[in-house]
Amino acid sequence: MLPHILKFATYIFLGLTYLGLALGYLPGLRMNRAAIALVGSAFLIALGVVSLQEAWQAIDPTTIVFLLSMMVVNANLTYAGFFPEALSLLLRFTRSPLGILIALTFGSGILSAFFLNDTLALIFTPLVLSLTQALRLNPIPYLLAIAGATNIGSVATLSGNPQNILIGSFSGVHYLDFMRVMTPIAVTGLAIQVILLCLLYPNVRSIVPCEHLPTGKKRIFRPLYNKTLIITTGLLIAFAVGLPLAESALVAASLLLITRRVKPQRILQKVDWNLLVMFSGLFILTKAAQKLNLLQPFTYAVNSAAGLLGVTAILSNLISNVPAVLLLHPLIAKDDTQSWLLLAAASTLAGNLTLFGAVANLIVVEAAAELGYKLTFWEHLRFGVPVTVLTLLVVYLWIH
């Protein structure tokens, strides 16, 4: 009787954990995704599904180190004033509503390919709201442009988003090989996004120059700016020549922490420790799911390109893209490059389907709400559905 009770409790705890990860909370409790993943893992260890040693070994150090290091790099770029300067540079080339839409789409898309997309969404949202407010433009299409482009653009490289970092760790795909296949998908997706936003919001089609573009004061911390750009450029070169991703990022982050100008605690405060805890918990949950043989239903679905795309897209919107990648990766052989590429593309692009499909979407919505602008679920959905379907179709035709 007792084994049956323990087995029932195991499935209950695992189901509640993934439900909480999907919702981002558990009703009646003040828990975020990191807490939910950690508590769920602890209960599975307590129930004997995995031992503490197995749980520790399930956590992939390469992924954690890579993600942590990239957060340190991004924090230095943020403090140096790089991202506002990059946006300002983009807007020097255009003055019309359509031109601004194109600049924001491709600019944020390109930047998110090399720096974590969530960072771009967090920093660009208030800048875009200030810009549209000054020019008396409807902010909604430009907010959608930021949310969509940071997702679409991040598909191009292994360092663009957390799920790609995971895939880079699991697959061993070379940075440039990944980029060579995925960049055309990202560029095509960004073009599709511009066209859809023009169809949905006729006012953004105008090519009449706005009276003036605001030239707000930009704070550039020049010594940190120069140092960070040099080290970041070296990091991207290291990625390109095939040096280990995690080790290269760790060295770059360490060099940036050697400074007389910025207190290290200010940089480390910018690290998303919640995300790192959530990742660690998810690794343990995935190990538990493997031991319980819960991945069996997906085995046949991932044997075809269409099946893998479909399952990944559905799971990414049910439980979020990072948990989806962690659940599906044991089913893919390390040398099956095509499947890894399909998994990366589907888990990233499916994030545009709904408001809850990607963290970048939620960041944009919450940042906008704090400044008094509301981007509703349905407003996003009428853009998200067509852009997701069309970009996934591009993925299938290009990679398959």
C-alpha positions in Angstrom: 0.0 0.0 0.0 2.8 2.4 1.0 4.6 2.2 -2.4 1.4 3.0 -4.2 0.8 6.1 -2.0 4.4 7.2 -2.6 4.0 6.8 -6.3 0.7 8.7 -6.3 2.4 11.5 -4.3 5.3 11.6 -6.7 3.0 12.2 -9.7 1.0 14.8 -7.8 4.1 16.8 -6.8 5.6 16.6 -10.3 2.3 17.6 -11.9 1.8 20.6 -9.5 5.4 21.7 -10.1 5.0 21.8 -13.9 1.6 23.5 -13.4 3.3 26.1 -11.3 6.1 26.5 -13.9 3.5 27.0 -16.6 1.5 29.6 -14.6 4.4 31.3 -13.0 2.8 30.9 -9.6 0.7 28.5 -7.5 -2.7 29.8 -6.4 -2.7 31.0 -2.8 1.1 30.9 -2.5 3.7 33.5 -3.0 6.1 31.4 -5.1 7.8 32.3 -8.3 9.1 29.8 -10.9 12.5 29.5 -9.1 10.9 28.6 -5.8 8.5 26.2 -7.5 11.3 24.4 -9.3 13.4 24.2 -6.1 10.6 23.0 -3.9 9.4 20.5 -6.4 12.9 19.1 -6.7 13.2 18.9 -2.9 10.0 16.9 -2.6 11.1 14.5 -5.3 14.4 13.9 -3.5 12.5 13.4 -0.3 10.3 10.8 -1.9 13.3 8.9 -3.2 12.7 9.5 -6.9 16.3 10.8 -7.2 19.0 10.8 -4.6 20.7 14.0 -3.5 23.8 12.9 -5.3 21.9 12.1 -8.5 20.2 15.5 -8.2 23.5 17.3 -7.9 25.0 15.3 -10.9 21.9 16.2 -13.0 22.7 19.9 -12.8 24.7 20.8 -15.9 27.6 23.0 -14.8 28.4 24.1 -18.4 25.0 25.7 -18.8 25.0 27.3 -15.4 28.5 28.8 -15.8 27.7 30.0 -19.4 24.4 31.7 -18.3 26.0 33.3 -15.2 28.9 34.6 -17.2 26.8 36.1 -19.9 24.7 37.9 -17.2 27.8 39.5 -15.8 28.8 40.6 -19.4 25.4 42.1 -19.9 25.4 43.8 -16.6 28.7 45.5 -17.5 27.3 46.6 -20.8 24.2 48.0 -19.1 26.2 50.0 -16.5 28.5 51.3 -19.3 25.5 52.7 -21.2 25.9 50.5 -24.2 22.3 49.6 -25.0 20.8 53.2 -24.9 23.8 54.2 -27.1 23.0 51.4 -29.5 19.4 52.4 -29.8 20.3 56.0 -30.3 22.7 55.1 -33.1 19.9 53.1 -34.8 17.5 56.0 -34.7 20.0 58.4 -36.3 19.2 56.7 -39.7 15.5 57.3 -39.7 12.8 59.7 -38.6 9.5 58.2 -39.8 7.1 55.8 -38.0 7.9 53.0 -40.5 11.6 53.7 -40.3 11.5 53.6 -36.5 9.6 50.3 -36.5 12.2 48.7 -38.9 15.1 50.1 -36.9 13.7 48.8 -33.6 12.8 45.4 -35.1 16.2 44.7 -36.7 18.2 46.6 -34.1 16.8 44.7 -31.1 16.8 41.5 -33.1 20.5 41.8 -34.0 21.5 42.8 -30.4 19.5 39.9 -28.9 21.4 37.5 -31.1 24.6 38.2 -29.1 23.3 39.3 -25.7 20.5 37.6 -23.8 17.1 38.5 -25.2 15.5 39.2 -21.7 18.1 41.9 -21.1 17.2 43.6 -24.3 13.5 43.5 -23.5 14.1 44.9 -20.0 16.3 47.8 -21.2 14.6 48.7 -24.5 11.0 48.9 -23.2 11.2 52.1 -21.2 13.4 53.6 -23.9 10.8 52.8 -26.6 7.9 54.1 -24.5 9.8 57.4 -23.9 10.5 57.7 -27.7 6.9 57.0 -28.8 5.5 59.3 -26.1 7.7 62.1 -27.3 6.7 61.5 -30.9 3.0 61.0 -30.1 3.0 57.5 -31.6 0.9 54.6 -30.6 3.3 52.6 -28.4 1.6 49.2 -28.8 3.1 48.2 -32.3 6.5 49.3 -31.1 6.2 47.3 -27.9 5.2 44.2 -29.9 8.2 44.9 -32.2 10.5 44.7 -29.2 8.9 41.6 -27.7 8.8 39.8 -31.0 12.2 40.8 -32.3 14.1 39.9 -29.1 12.7 36.4 -29.4 13.1 36.1 -33.2 16.6 37.6 -33.3 17.8 35.5 -30.4 17.3 32.3 -32.4 20.3 33.2 -34.5 23.1 32.2 -32.0 23.8 29.9 -29.2 24.2 32.9 -26.8 20.9 34.6 -27.7 18.7 33.0 -25.1 18.7 30.5 -22.2 17.3 27.6 -24.2 19.9 28.0 -26.9 22.6 28.1 -24.2 21.2 24.7 -23.0 21.2 23.3 -26.5 24.8 24.5 -27.1 25.8 22.6 -23.9 24.0 19.4 -24.8 24.7 19.2 -28.5 28.2 20.3 -29.1 27.1 22.2 -32.3 29.7 24.7 -33.3 28.8 28.4 -32.7 29.3 29.4 -36.3 27.6 26.3 -37.8 24.5 27.1 -35.6 24.6 30.8 -36.7 25.0 29.9 -40.4 21.8 27.9 -40.4 19.7 30.1 -38.0 20.6 33.6 -39.2 18.5 33.4 -42.4 15.6 32.2 -40.3 16.0 35.1 -37.9 16.3 37.7 -40.7 13.3 36.3 -42.5 11.3 36.2 -39.2 12.1 39.9 -38.5 11.0 40.8 -42.0 7.7 38.9 -41.5 7.2 40.7 -38.2 7.5 44.1 -39.8 5.0 43.2 -42.5 2.5 41.9 -40.0 2.7 45.0 -37.8 2.2 47.2 -40.8 -0.9 45.2 -41.7 -2.3 45.3 -38.1 -1.4 48.9 -37.4 -1.9 51.1 -40.5 -0.4 54.2 -38.8 3.1 52.7 -38.7 3.2 52.6 -42.5 3.8 56.3 -42.6 7.2 57.4 -44.2 6.6 61.0 -43.3 9.4 62.1 -41.0 8.5 63.0 -37.4 9.1 66.6 -36.5 12.0 65.7 -34.3 13.5 62.7 -32.5 14.2 63.2 -28.8 17.9 63.4 -28.0 17.7 62.7 -24.3 20.8 62.7 -22.2 22.7 59.4 -22.4 25.0 58.5 -19.6 28.1 56.8 -20.9 30.6 55.6 -18.4 33.5 55.8 -20.9 36.3 53.8 -19.2 33.9 50.9 -18.4 32.3 51.3 -21.9 35.6 50.9 -23.7 36.8 48.0 -21.5 33.6 46.1 -21.8 33.4 46.5 -25.6 37.0 45.2 -26.0 36.3 42.2 -23.8 32.9 41.5 -25.4 34.4 41.7 -28.8 37.1 39.2 -27.7 34.4 36.9 -26.4 32.5 36.9 -29.7 35.7 36.1 -31.5 36.4 33.2 -29.1 32.9 31.9 -29.9 33.5 32.3 -33.6 36.8 30.4 -33.6 35.3 27.5 -31.7 36.7 27.9 -28.2 34.5 26.3 -25.5 31.5 28.6 -24.9 31.2 28.4 -21.1 34.9 28.7 -20.4 35.3 31.7 -22.8 32.3 33.4 -21.2 33.7 32.7 -17.7 37.1 34.3 -18.6 35.4 37.3 -20.1 33.2 37.8 -17.0 36.2 37.4 -14.7 38.1 40.0 -16.6 35.2 42.4 -16.3 35.0 41.9 -12.5 38.6 43.0 -12.2 38.0 46.7 -11.8 38.7 49.8 -9.8 35.7 51.7 -11.0 32.5 49.6 -10.3 31.8 47.8 -7.1 31.4 44.0 -7.9 28.3 43.8 -5.8 26.6 46.3 -8.2 27.3 43.9 -11.1 26.4 40.8 -9.2 23.1 42.4 -8.2 22.1 42.4 -11.9 22.6 38.7 -12.2 19.3 36.9 -12.3 19.9 34.4 -9.5 16.3 33.3 -9.7 16.8 32.1 -13.2 19.9 30.1 -12.2 18.1 28.5 -9.3 15.2 27.7 -11.6 17.5 26.1 -14.1 19.1 23.9 -11.4 15.7 22.8 -10.2 14.6 22.0 -13.8 17.6 19.8 -14.3 16.6 17.8 -11.3 12.9 17.6 -12.4 14.0 16.4 -15.8 16.1 13.7 -14.2 13.1 12.6 -12.2 10.9 12.6 -15.3 13.5 10.3 -17.0 13.6 7.9 -14.1 9.8 7.8 -14.0 9.8 7.1 -17.8 7.5 10.1 -18.5 9.2 11.0 -21.7 8.0 7.8 -23.5 4.9 9.6 -25.0 7.2 12.0 -26.8 9.6 9.4 -28.2 7.7 8.8 -31.5 6.7 12.4 -32.0 10.2 13.7 -32.1 11.2 11.2 -34.8 10.0 13.6 -37.6 10.8 17.2 -38.2 7.1 18.2 -38.1 6.5 16.2 -35.0 9.5 17.7 -33.2 8.4 21.2 -34.2 4.8 20.6 -33.1 5.6 19.0 -29.7 8.2 21.7 -28.9 5.9 24.5 -29.8 3.1 23.1 -27.7 5.2 22.3 -24.7 6.9 25.7 -24.9 3.6 27.4 -24.4 2.3 24.9 -21.8 5.3 24.8 -19.5 7.6 27.5 -21.0 10.5 27.0 -23.4 13.4 26.2 -21.0 11.5 23.4 -19.3 10.4 22.1 -22.7 14.0 21.9 -23.9 15.1 20.2 -20.7 12.3 17.6 -21.1 12.9 16.8 -24.7 16.7 16.9 -24.9 17.2 13.3 -23.6 15.3 12.1 -26.7 17.7 13.6 -29.2 21.1 12.0 -30.1 24.1 14.2 -29.5 25.1 14.0 -33.2 21.6 14.7 -34.6 22.3 18.3 -35.5 19.1 18.8 -37.5 17.0 17.9 -34.5 18.9 20.2 -32.2 18.4 23.0 -34.6 14.7 22.3 -34.9 14.4 22.2 -31.1 16.2 25.5 -30.7 14.2 27.3 -33.4 10.8 25.9 -32.3 11.3 26.5 -28.5 12.4 30.1 -29.2 9.9 31.1 -32.0 6.9 29.5 -30.2 7.5 32.0 -27.4 5.8 34.6 -29.6 2.5 32.7 -29.7 1.0 34.0 -26.5 1.9 36.7 -24.0 3.0 33.9 -21.6 5.1 32.0 -24.1 8.4 33.8 -23.3 9.8 35.7 -20.4 10.7 38.5 -22.8 7.0 39.1 -23.5 6.2 39.3 -19.8 9.1 41.7 -19.2 7.8 44.1 -21.9 4.2 43.9 -20.5 5.3 44.5 -16.9 7.7 47.3 -17.8 5.0 49.0 -19.9 2.4 48.6 -17.2 4.7 50.3 -14.6 4.8 53.3 -17.0 1.0 53.4 -17.5 0.6 51.4 -20.8 -1.4 48.3 -21.2 -0.6 45.5 -23.7 -3.4 43.0 -23.4 -3.3 39.2 -23.9 -5.6 39.5 -27.0 -3.7 42.4 -28.5 -0.6 40.3 -28.4 -2.4 37.1 -29.6 -3.6 38.6 -32.8 0.0 39.4 -33.6 1.6 36.3 -32.0 -0.4 33.6 -33.8 0.4 34.6 -37.4 4.0 35.5 -36.6 4.6 32.2 -34.9 2.9 30.1 -37.5 4.8 31.8 -40.4 8.2 31.7 -38.7 7.8 28.0 -37.8 6.8 27.3 -41.4 10.1 29.0 -42.5 12.0 26.8 -40.0 10.4 23.6 -41.4 11.1 24.6 -45.0 14.7 25.8 -44.3 16.0 23.1 -41.9 13.9 20.1 -43.1 
